[in-house]
Amino acid sequence: MPKIKVAIYGLTSEGYMLAGDLVDRAQVTIVDETLQMAMDLDASFLKKNPDLAELMSEEPLLKVKPLEQVLGDAQVIFFTPKLRRPSDETLVEGGTKLRDLARYLSKGVTLVNCLPTGPGGNSENIIMVEKQTGLRVGATLAYAYLPLMPKDHKPAVIASAGAGEKGPLHALGFTENSQNIFSAELEYASAVLGTSVTSVTEIELARRAREARVTLQKPSDVYIDAFSKCLYELKTIQASDETGESISYLAGAALKSFENYVRYVVDETRDVLKEKQLKASRTKISLLWSLDKYEMRGERLQVAESIQVRLRDYVTDVEVVSGSRFRSGAEVLDPMKHNVVIVCSKEDQDALKQAKKVQRNVEITLISATAGLKRD
């Protein structure tokens, strides 16, 4: 029996990992929507190249295929776009890329949206797709919702319209676990708000504790890397017409708190410079954050850039550094300067511990980018 033809629209880490899950059941092709080119992926290639960022850094010579042919032949198309517009334009960018994809949809295909929406967001997508294609979801076209978290290819919720219990999604190993698409949107929004509200509560209480110079008994060990993973989702919830006013308010308040947290990190770093009487010319600041430039969302990259730009008001030498550079033995720390290292994830904290064993006799002040902004 021939394998199902699957196209993954979006050369992203989440899409690439998803391809790894599907390659044994399907004939998989991934599409670089920016370059408008596609390439086939097989099990041996994915096993040899498990990480997309590392693969693309090597500038491999890959056999490419025409975009129209790939999308025209696909039975299932997963929408995993790479969004990189400024923060206030990112929702528009997602809609624009879906509209671009809709031009290639044909009768009988199953479109799978892996980009999270707020409640009612998929209804708007369906209306747009039907208008673009002249097809009707549930009759001549199937639509499914499988939202993916950053760096994750396992959807928490799965729902569809018109896919059928024995359709191609089932053959690919996906089992619906929500009553319908709208209920899936609500369940996903509930999970996002639950995590985000807990995080911003910790951030704001820790800020008050720092101002009062008191110590919280159970300081949070959650880093900014985890804080910022739901920023896109919060924007979709805040913008949703289907969301009640109080829910929109919660999402907006969480977004505002995360924006403030960037300022808290910069203020804490500035206080370190003042207390230690560090001269700008004799100081280097390293923002230790293993960012993935192929992640679907661009929010974490933008948060890192925002911190870097603000810190340059005080110190010229500010660098965003990945944990892999520390692990490789690269001399990231400057032995001629005082190094202020802002650690942004648990993974990066472990990488720094290894680096410190190699680079001795270097002046370092550590700031953990957790709610409490602990110094070491």
N, C-alpha and C positions, 0 to 999 in steps of 0.2 A: 504493500500500500504506500503510495507516494506521501512524502512529508508535507505538512501544511506550510505554505509560503508566508513567511512573516517578514515585515519591514519595520524597522525601528527608526522613527523619524526624529533624529536628534543625536548628534555625536557627543553624548554625555556619559559620565561615569555610571549613572544609574541605568541608562539605556544599555551600556556595554555589559554591565553585570547581569542585567535582565537577559541579554543575549546568551550569556553563559548558562543560564538556567534553562533556556528554551532550545538550545542547539541540538540536544539529543532527540527532541520531539519534532523539530521543525527545520525547514530550510531558511536560514536567517540572513538577512541583509541589513546593514546599518547605514543610515543616510546622514551625511554632513549637510545640514540644511543651509549652512552659510555658504559653502562652496558649491552646493547643488550637485553633489556627487554621492555615489553609493558604493559600498564594497561588501562582498560576501564574507561571512564568518563561518568557520567550521570548528569542530571540537578540538582538533589538533592545534589550530592557530590560537584559539582562546586559552588552551592549556599552556601553551608556550608564552603567551602574552596576557597574563591575567589582569594587569593594571593598565588602563587606558592612558593615563598621564605619562607613564614610563614609555609606553609604546610610541606615543606621538612625539615625545622628546627625542627619540632616535631618528625621526624623520624617515619612516619606513617607506619603501616603494610598494604600494599596494595596488592591486588591480581594481580599477574603478569601473562602474557600470552607469549607463544613462539613468537619470532620476525617473523620467517618465516611464521607462520600461519596468523598473523595480516596483514603483507604486501601482502601476497598472496591473501587474501580475499578482500582487500581494492579496492574500485572503484575509490577513489580519495586519493592521497597522497600529503600532504603539507610538503614542505622541509623547516624546521625552525631550523637549526643546532645551537649548541652552539660552538662558535669559541674561543679558548683560547691559541693558539700558540703565540709566540712573534710577534710583529707588522709586521716585514718584511716577516713573513711566513703565515700570516692570509689568504691571497688570495689562497695560495696553499692548506691550510687546508680546505677551503670551497669546492674546487674542489675535494679533496680527499674524503670528506664525501658524496658528490653527487655521486661519482663513487661507493662508498660502497653501497649506496642506490640503484643504478641502477641494482645491481646484483639480486635484489628481484622484479623488475618490470615485469609485465606480460601483455599479450595482452589485449587491451581494457581499461587499466587503464589511468587515467588522473594525470599527475605529475604536481604539482603546485610549482614553485620556488618562495619562499618568501624572499630569500636572494638577495639584490640588486646587480646588475652588471653594468659595464660600457657599453657604446654603443657597440653592437656586442657580448657581453658576453654570452647572451642566445643562440646565434648561435653556439658558441663553446660548450656550455652545451649539446645542441641537438645532435651535431655531436658525442660527447663522449657517450651519452646515447644510441644512435642508434648503435654505434660500440659495446658497452657492451652487449646490449640486442638482437641485430639482428632484432629489431622492427623498424618501420618507423613512425616518427611523421607525423600526418595528415592522416595516413592510419590505422595502427594497434596500435597507441599510441597517446595520446593527451598531449600537453604541454602548460602550462599557466605561466604567469609572474605577480605576485602580490607582489611587493617589500614592506616590512614593515619597518618603521622607529623604532628606539629604543623605547621601552615602549609603542608601538602603534600596534594595530591589525586591523587598518582600512587602506587598501592600497589606495594610491593616484591614482595609475594607474592600470588598469586591461586589459590584452590582452592575447590572446591564439592562438594556432595553432592546428587545428583539434578537438577542443572541441565542436563546433557546437552551434548554438543559443539556442537550447533546450537541451543542454547537462547537465551533472551533476553540473557544475559550476553554471549554471542558476538556477537549482533547489536548490542550496545551498544559493542563494541570491546574487550572484555576477553578475554584468552587465558590459560587456566590454565597456571601455570608450576611447580606443585608436585604431587607424586604424589597427595596427599590433604590434608585439612584439618590433620591432626595433623603431617604433615611440614612444612606451611606454618608452623604454630605454632613448631616447632623452629627452622626457618630464620630466622624473625623474631626469636625469642629469642636466637639466636646473634649476629645483627647488633647487637641492643640491648646484649647483654653485652660484645661486643667493643668497641663504642664507649665504653660506660660505664666499663669497667675501665681502659681507656687514660686516660680523663679523670680518674678518681679517683687513679690512679697519679701523674699530673702534679700534681694538687692536693696530695697528701700529701708528695711529694718537694719541691715548692716550699715547703711549710710548714716542712719540716726545714731547707731552705736559708735561709729567712728567720731562723729561730731561731739558726742557726749563723753568720748574717751573711756568707754566701758567695753567689756569683752563679752560677746555672746557665748553661752555655754556650749552650744552645738553649731560651730561655724560651718557654713555650706562648703562642700568640696566640688561644687558644680562650677565649671569654667565658662568663660564667655563663648567658647566654641559651641557648647550645648545651649547656652542662653539664646544664641542668635540663629538657631537652626529652624525656627518657626516664624521668622519675620515675614516671609512671603505669605504664609497661610494667614497670619494675623491681618495682613492687608486685604486679603480676599474676604475675610469675615467682616471686617470693618466696612468694606465697600458693597457688601451684599444687600440687595433690596429685600431679600427674604428674611433677613435677620432682624429680630426685635431690637428696639432702641437700647435696652440694657446690655444685650450681647455685643452690639456694635461698640458701646461705650467701654466694655471690658477689653475688647480687642484694641481699641484706640488707646486706652490707658496703659496697656502692656507695651504697645509700640513706643509710647512717650517715655516710659520708664527705661526701656532699652536704649533709646536715644540719649537719655540722661546718663546712663551707665557709661557711655563713651566719654562723656565729660568727667565722670567720677575717676575713670582710669587716668585721664590726662592730668586732672587736679592732683591725684595721689602721686604721680610721677613728678610733677612740678614741686610738690612738698618735699620729696626726697632730694631733689636738686638743691632746694633752699636749706634744708636741715644739714646736709652734708657739705654745703658751701662748694658745690661742684661748678667749675667753670664750663661754659658751653663748649669751648674749644678742646677741653680735656675730658669730654664725656661722649660715650656712644650709647645709644638706646637701641636694643634689639627687641622687636616684637616677635616672640617665638610662637609661631602659629603655622601648623602644617595645613595649608589651604589647598584645596583641589580646584584648579582653574577649569576643570571639565565638569564640575558639578552643575546640575540643572539650574539652580538658583544662583544669583550673583550677590546676594545680600552679605554673606560672610566676607567676600572679597571687598565689598564696599565698606563694611564696618572697619576692616583692617586698614584700608586706605584712609578712612576718615581719622582714625587714631593717629596714623603716621603723619598726616598733614598737620593736625593740631599740635603734635609734639614738636614739629619743626619750627613752631613759633618760639621754642625755648632752646632746642639743640638741633644743629644742622645734620649731624650724623645719626639718622634714624633709619633702620632697616627692618623689613619684614623678612624673617628667616624661618625656614622649615626645619622640623626636627631631623629630617634625613641628612641635612648638611651637618648637623652636630654629630650624628651617628657616623658619618663618613670620615670624621676626623678633621674636617675643614676648620681652619682657624677663624672661626666667626668672631670670637671675642678678641678685642684689641688690647694687647698687653701694655700699650703705651697710654691707655685711657682708663677711666673708671667706667665699667660696663653696667648699665641698668638693663636688666633683662625682664621683660614682661611675659610671663608664661600664660598661654591661652588655652591649653587643654591638658588633660591627664597624660595623654600620649607624649606631648611635648615636654612635660615635667620629667618623664622617664628619660627622654633623650638628653635633657640638660644634665641629669645626674651622671650619665655616661661621659658627656663632654667634659665635665668638671674634673673627672679623674685624669683626663689627658692634659687639659690645659690648666696647669697649676700656676701659682703665683700671679694670678690675674685678679684685679679688684672687681668684685661683683656685688651688686645689690639686686635681689630678686623681688619682684612683685608678682604675686599669683593673681591672675585676673579672674578671681572668684567673687562672690558677693561681698565678702569681707575685705578683699584686696590686701591679703596678708603679705607682710614684708619678711624677708629673710636676709 
